[in-house]
Amino acid sequence: MTLVKVCGIGSVEDGRAALDAGADLLGFIFWRPGKRYVPPTEAARIVDALRAHGRTWSAVGVFVDPEPSEVEAAARLCDLDYVQLSGNETPALVRHVQQRTIKAVHVRPDKEAQAAQDVERNAFGADMYLLDTHAEAMPGGTGVPFEWPALRAVGSNCLVAGGLRPDNVTRALETLLPLGVDVSSGVEFSESDGRRRQRKDPRLINEFMEAVRSYDARLG
């Protein structure tokens, strides 16, 4: 069955909507410049509230070029199951992390072969890889797909992110045959409360999950 990660969770309501729809992993952004950033203390509160309803899901902390001490503190506080590293982290840092690791590989146009090679030879020593679209000064959440067919050879070993939505996730699944998919902006709306912030849309999450599970059902 295809794993589904809903990333950029910022409230108990967002997390509950994702879990009610059947998400397997919830991602919490600990990169402070990001518009979906959530302080570790707030993420810990959200995780604790959601754990009260069961532990059939995994909490993922998303970091960008962090200090090891930052990762260790947040992982303990938030009871993280996975640490996702989405910057230019070294293999040494990835291997230093005590939790299971997800290393993001940002796919550049015309550099798809390098991305595939990094995954094939487990260049970072990660437990799992996430393929995402490269963008200057943006470690993720671009809302833009990469060239899916070019990474088909390694798709089955990876989570796939980058511009996934309810209306295109089936095509991504059929093209890459991935281990899982990762969605954020594709299931959001913008809420204005004096500042712009992103909220998860339960309707879009359910549409996304229905598309993934329909694909799974066709595979038997």
C-alpha positions as CSV (number, residue, x, y, z in Angstrom):
1,M,0.0,0.0,0.0
2,T,1.3,3.5,-0.9
3,L,2.4,5.5,2.0
4,V,0.9,9.0,2.3
5,K,2.6,11.9,4.1
6,V,0.8,15.1,4.7
7,C,3.3,17.8,5.4
8,G,3.2,21.2,6.9
9,I,0.8,20.3,9.8
10,G,0.2,23.4,11.9
11,S,-2.7,22.5,14.1
12,V,-4.5,19.6,15.8
13,E,-7.4,20.2,13.3
14,D,-5.0,19.9,10.3
15,G,-3.5,16.7,11.8
16,R,-6.9,15.2,12.6
17,A,-8.2,15.9,9.1
18,A,-5.2,14.1,7.6
19,L,-5.4,11.1,10.0
20,D,-9.1,10.8,9.5
21,A,-8.5,10.5,5.8
22,G,-6.0,7.8,6.3
23,A,-2.6,9.5,6.2
24,D,0.4,7.4,7.4
25,L,2.8,10.2,8.2
26,L,2.4,13.8,9.4
27,G,5.2,16.3,8.7
28,F,6.0,19.3,11.0
29,I,8.2,22.0,9.5
30,F,11.0,23.1,11.9
31,W,12.7,25.4,9.3
32,R,12.0,28.9,10.8
33,P,11.9,30.9,7.5
34,G,9.2,28.6,6.1
35,K,5.6,29.7,5.9
36,R,4.5,26.4,7.5
37,Y,7.0,26.6,10.4
38,V,5.7,25.4,13.7
39,P,7.7,25.9,16.9
40,P,8.8,22.5,18.5
41,T,6.8,23.3,21.6
42,E,3.6,23.7,19.6
43,A,4.4,20.7,17.5
44,A,4.8,18.7,20.7
45,R,1.4,19.8,21.8
46,I,-0.2,18.8,18.5
47,V,1.6,15.4,18.4
48,D,0.5,14.7,22.0
49,A,-3.1,15.5,21.2
50,L,-3.1,13.3,18.1
51,R,-1.3,10.4,19.8
52,A,-4.2,10.3,22.3
53,H,-6.3,8.9,19.4
54,G,-3.8,6.2,18.5
55,R,-0.3,5.5,17.3
56,T,-0.9,4.1,13.9
57,W,0.8,7.0,12.3
58,S,4.3,8.5,12.3
59,A,5.5,12.0,13.2
60,V,8.1,13.5,10.9
61,G,10.2,16.5,11.9
62,V,11.4,18.4,8.8
63,F,14.7,20.2,9.2
64,V,17.0,22.2,6.9
65,D,20.8,22.2,7.6
66,P,20.2,21.9,11.4
67,E,22.7,21.6,14.2
68,P,22.6,18.1,15.7
69,S,21.6,19.5,19.0
70,E,18.5,21.1,17.4
71,V,17.4,17.8,15.9
72,E,18.0,15.9,19.2
73,A,16.0,18.4,21.3
74,A,13.1,18.6,18.9
75,A,13.0,14.8,18.4
76,R,12.8,14.2,22.2
77,L,10.3,17.0,22.8
78,C,8.0,16.0,19.9
79,D,8.3,12.2,20.1
80,L,9.4,12.1,16.5
81,D,9.4,8.8,14.6
82,Y,11.4,10.2,11.6
83,V,13.7,13.1,11.0
84,Q,13.6,14.5,7.5
85,L,16.6,16.4,6.4
86,S,15.8,18.8,3.5
87,G,18.9,20.9,3.1
88,N,22.5,20.3,2.1
89,E,23.3,18.0,5.0
90,T,26.3,15.7,4.9
91,P,26.1,11.9,5.2
92,A,27.8,12.2,8.6
93,L,25.0,14.4,9.9
94,V,22.3,12.0,8.5
95,R,24.0,9.0,10.1
96,H,24.3,10.9,13.4
97,V,20.6,11.2,13.8
98,Q,19.1,8.6,16.3
99,Q,15.7,8.4,14.7
100,R,14.9,6.9,11.3
101,T,15.9,9.3,8.6
102,I,14.4,10.6,5.4
103,K,16.8,12.5,3.2
104,A,15.3,14.9,0.6
105,V,17.0,14.8,-2.8
106,H,16.1,17.9,-4.8
107,V,15.8,17.1,-8.5
108,R,17.4,19.7,-10.8
109,P,16.5,19.9,-14.5
110,D,19.0,18.0,-16.5
111,K,20.5,16.6,-13.3
112,E,18.0,13.8,-12.8
113,A,20.7,11.1,-13.3
114,Q,22.7,12.5,-10.4
115,A,19.6,12.4,-8.1
116,A,18.9,8.8,-9.2
117,Q,22.5,7.8,-8.5
118,D,22.3,9.3,-5.0
119,V,19.3,7.2,-4.2
120,E,20.6,4.0,-5.8
121,R,23.9,4.0,-3.9
122,N,22.4,5.4,-0.7
123,A,24.8,8.3,-0.8
124,F,23.6,9.7,2.5
125,G,23.0,6.6,4.5
126,A,19.4,7.4,5.0
127,D,16.6,5.0,5.9
128,M,14.4,6.5,3.2
129,Y,14.6,9.1,0.4
130,L,12.2,11.8,-0.7
131,L,12.4,13.2,-4.2
132,D,11.4,16.8,-4.5
133,T,11.8,19.7,-7.0
134,H,14.9,21.8,-6.8
135,A,14.3,25.6,-6.3
136,E,16.8,28.2,-5.4
137,A,16.6,29.2,-1.8
138,M,13.6,26.9,-1.3
139,P,14.2,23.5,0.4
140,G,10.7,22.3,-0.4
141,G,7.1,23.2,-0.7
142,T,7.5,24.6,-4.2
143,G,4.2,23.3,-5.5
144,V,6.1,22.4,-8.7
145,P,6.6,18.8,-10.0
146,F,9.9,17.6,-11.3
147,E,10.3,15.4,-14.4
148,W,8.8,12.2,-13.1
149,P,9.7,9.8,-15.9
150,A,13.4,10.6,-15.4
151,L,13.3,9.1,-11.9
152,R,11.2,6.1,-12.6
153,A,14.1,3.7,-12.0
154,V,14.4,4.7,-8.3
155,G,10.8,5.7,-7.6
156,S,10.0,2.4,-5.7
157,N,12.6,3.3,-3.1
158,C,11.3,6.8,-2.5
159,L,8.6,9.1,-1.2
160,V,7.7,11.6,-4.0
161,A,6.9,15.3,-3.4
162,G,6.7,18.4,-5.5
163,G,3.4,19.8,-6.8
164,L,1.2,16.8,-6.0
165,R,-2.5,17.4,-6.0
166,P,-5.7,15.3,-6.1
167,D,-5.8,15.8,-9.9
168,N,-2.3,14.7,-10.7
169,V,-1.2,12.2,-8.0
170,T,-2.5,9.2,-10.0
171,R,-0.3,10.1,-12.9
172,A,2.7,10.5,-10.5
173,L,1.9,7.1,-9.0
174,E,1.6,5.4,-12.4
175,T,4.8,7.0,-13.6
176,L,7.1,6.5,-10.6
177,L,5.5,3.5,-8.8
178,P,6.8,5.1,-5.6
179,L,7.0,3.8,-2.0
180,G,4.9,6.8,-1.0
181,V,3.7,10.4,-1.8
182,D,4.1,13.6,0.1
183,V,1.6,16.4,-0.2
184,S,1.4,19.9,1.3
185,S,0.4,22.9,-0.8
186,G,-1.8,20.6,-3.0
187,V,-4.3,20.1,-0.1
188,E,-4.3,23.7,1.3
189,F,-6.1,26.9,1.3
190,S,-4.8,30.3,2.5
191,E,-6.4,31.8,5.6
192,S,-6.1,35.5,6.4
193,D,-6.0,36.5,10.0
194,G,-3.8,39.5,9.8
195,R,-1.2,37.4,8.1
196,R,-1.3,34.8,5.5
197,R,-1.1,31.3,6.7
198,Q,-1.7,27.9,5.1
199,R,-4.4,25.6,6.4
200,K,-5.2,22.0,5.3
201,D,-8.5,21.6,3.4
202,P,-10.2,18.3,4.6
203,R,-12.1,18.0,1.3
204,L,-8.8,18.2,-0.7
205,I,-7.1,15.8,1.6
206,N,-9.9,13.3,1.2
207,E,-9.8,13.7,-2.6
208,F,-6.1,13.1,-2.6
209,M,-6.4,10.0,-0.4
210,E,-9.2,8.6,-2.5
211,A,-7.0,9.0,-5.6
212,V,-4.1,7.1,-3.9
213,R,-6.3,4.3,-2.6
214,S,-8.1,3.9,-5.9
215,Y,-4.6,3.4,-7.5
216,D,-3.7,0.9,-4.8
217,A,-7.0,-1.0,-5.3
218,R,-6.2,-1.3,-9.1
219,L,-2.9,-2.9,-8.2
220,G,-4.7,-5.5,-6.0
